[in-house]
């Protein structure tokens, strides 16, 4: 058989796969409709493992790994579709947000970062020793918001600020890039409410992967499937559990867009822990 003949046969098989894929997605739509009515979970890992085991049991060992990867991807794509359809059929995102930024009378900052406060008078600024105190001031109503350096792009990120945002349910709503001594810093303002505006182009989230092989790869593939650009990612040890990590990522997108809502909905349901840390506009 010539190469041209092989390619013709591949084209034929690809058309058959295409038809079967379209049929499978119609069935996925039916599943989404039923689960939207019953509020059943979309992701059922035990059932998926059983299906994979049954399907791959009689596959030649030389291609079993590849076939397993194919089945997993088909399942992932099917779930992606179902999450989007479920949100269309049932308002179940479960994330409250406001569209107006808070009015600022007092803003809290850690003392070493006071130099970044250029938009507020000194009378408005409450200087403290650490982010724990910043959090307490906001929670007690003594400060309307906080400000800090989230990332020094030349040197690294602030684990203390990321951890405080995660643990205290504070949300970034404003971000600016400040240049100092030849390198750039990402300065953020945050408050005790999630603010989402139409001009926002970034979403900051934290997630903890499920403790199984390939879980991080699955999350990254999920993000790529939605056509979302991963602007930044870093990890830090999860202090609540040994040998596990929190992943902090910045995504391009706006939470008002249905595709971003579907991605967030899927991340909420397919990770061990998930928090939105902010929505904001950022240049670059």
N, C-alpha and C positions, 0 to 999 in steps of 0.2 A: 504494500500500500504506500502510495506516495504521500509526501507531506501535505500536498494540496487536498488529497482525498481525506486525510486525517482531519484537516481543518474544516472541510465540509461536514464531516460527521460531528465535530465539536459544535459547529453552528447549529446543527439539527438538535443536538442534545440541549444546547443553551436555550433554544426556543421552547423545548419541552419543560425545562426548569422554570422559565419565565411564566409559562401558563400555570404550572403547578404552584409557583409562588403567589401569583395573583389569586388563585383559588384558596390558598392557605390564608392570605390576608383577609379575604372575605369571611372565612371562618373565624379569624381573630376578631373581626368586627362583631360577629355574633357573640363571641365570648365576652367582649367588652360590654355589649348591651346587657347581657344577663348579669354580669358582675356589677354593673352600675346600679341595677335594680336591687340586687341582693346585698350590695356593699361587701362582696367577697374580695379577698386579697388577690391582686394580680400576680404577685411574685410568690411562688410556692416552690422553694428549692428542693424539698424532698421529692415532690412529684416530678420535677424536671430530672433529677438524678435517676429516678426509676425509669423514666422514658428513655433517657440516654443509654442506660444499661440494657434495656430491652432491645433498642434499635441497633446497638453496636455488638451484641452478643455473637452474631454469626458473620461479622465482617472480617475480611482477611487482615491478619495482624500487620501486614505491610502498609495498609492504608487506614487502619482503625483510628490512629491518632488524628489523622486529617479529617476523617469522617466525623469523629467526635467534635472537633473544632467547628466543623460546618453546622452540625446540629445545634451546638451552643449558640452560634451566631444567629441562626434562624430564630431560635427562642428569644434571644436578646432583642432582635428587630421586632418580633411580634409583640413583646412586652412594651417596647417603646411606643408602638402604634396604639396599644390598648390604653396606656396612660393618657395619651393625648385625647383619645376618644372618650375616656371616662370623664375627663374634665369638661368636655363638651356636653356630655349627657347629665352630669351631676356636679354641682358646685361644691367640690370637696378638697380644694387646695389647703384650706385651713390656716392661712397666713394673713394676719391683720396688718394693715399698714395705713399710714396717713400720707397726704399729698402736699402738706405744708410743713416747712421747717419750723422748729421751735423758736420762739423769741428768746434772745439771750440777754439776761441781766448780769449773771455771774457765770464764769467759765472756770473750770478746774484744770490745773496742769501740774506735772511734776517739775520741781525746781530746775533740774538741769536742762529742761527744754523750754524755758521761758523765752528764750531768744526767738523762737518761731512765732510767737504771738504778735502779729503785726496788724490784725484787724480789730483788736479790742483795746480799750484804754486800760491802764494799769489798775484803775479802780474796779474794773470788772473781773480781774483775774484773782483766783484763789490758788496760791502756791502751796503744794504739799510734797511729802517725801517720796511717795510711791503711788502706783496705780490702784492699789487697794483703797487708799484714802480718796482718790478721785472717784472711784465707784461708790464709796459710802456717801460722799457729798451729793452725788447725783441721786442716789436712792433716797436720801433723807430730804431732798428738795432744797438743799442749800446751794446747789449749783444746777443751772439749767442744762449744761453740756460739759464735755471735756474735750481736750485737744492734746494730740501727741504725735510723735514720729513713729509711724507704722513700719517704715522701711527706709534704711539708708542704702540706696541702690548700689553704692560702691562697696559696702561692707556686709550688709545682711539685714535681717528683719528683727523686729522687737517681739521676742517671745512673751515678754511680760504683758504687753498691750494686747497681743492676740489672745492670750489666756484669759485676761480680764474680760475682753469682749465676749468670749465663749461662756465664761462662768456666770456673768452678771446680767446677761440679756441686754447689753447695750449695743447700739447699732450705729455704724458710720453713715453719715448722710452728706458729708462734704469731704472732698479730697483735693489737694493741690500739690504740685511739685515745686520744691524750694531748692534753689542752687546755693551751695555754700562751699567755699574753698575748693572749687573745681569739681565737686560731685553733687549728686542730686539726692534729695530726701522727699519721701512721700509723707505729707502731713495731713492728718485726718481730724475731723470734728465728729463727735458722736454724742448720742443722747439716749434716753430710755424709751424711745419709740422708733419703729422702722418707718422711714420716710421714702416714698417712691415717687419720683417725678418723671415727666415725659422725656426730659433731656438726659436722664441718667443712662450711662453706657457701660457701667460696671456693676457686678454683683460679687460680693465677698462672702464666702461660705466656709464652713468647717465640717469635715466628716471623718468618721472613723470606719474603716473597712471591716467587713465581716471577716472573722478569723478563718480563712480558707484560702487554698491556693488559687491565684489568679484574680483575687478580688479587686486589687488596685487596677490591674489591667482592664477589668470589666468596667470599672467606673470611668476610666479614661476613654475607653471605646464608646461608652454611653454618651459622654460629652461630645465626642467627635461626631457621633451619629446625628446629633441635633445641629451640626454645623456651627457650634459655638467655639470661639477661640479661647484657649487657656492662656491667660496673660501672665499668671504667676502661680507657682506652687512651692510650698515648703512643708516640711513635717517637723513635729515635735513629739516627744514621748507622751503618751497618755498616762497621766499620773494615777488614774483610777484603776489601771490594769497593766500588769507587767507584760513586756514584749509586744505592746501594741502602740500604734502611733495615731496622732491626730494629723490630718492633712488640711492645710489652709490653702485655698485657691481663690484666685480672682478671675472671674469669667467676663467676657465681653457680652453685653446684652442688657435688656431691660425687663424687669419683672412684670411689666404691664403687657408684654408680648406673650401670646399663647404658647409658643414653642419653649420659651424660657420657663413659663409656669409648668409645662409638662416635664421639662428636665428636672426642675426642683421637686416636683411631685414624685418623680421616679427616684431621685436621690434620697428623699425622705423615707421611701419605702424599701430601698435596697441597700442601705448602709446601716451599720450598727448604731451610729449616732450622727445627727445632722443638725446644724444650726446655720441660719442666715446671720451674717455679721454686719451686713450693710449693703446699701444701694446708693450709688453716687455717680457723678460725672467726673471723669478724669481725662486730661489731655494726653495724647501720645498713644 
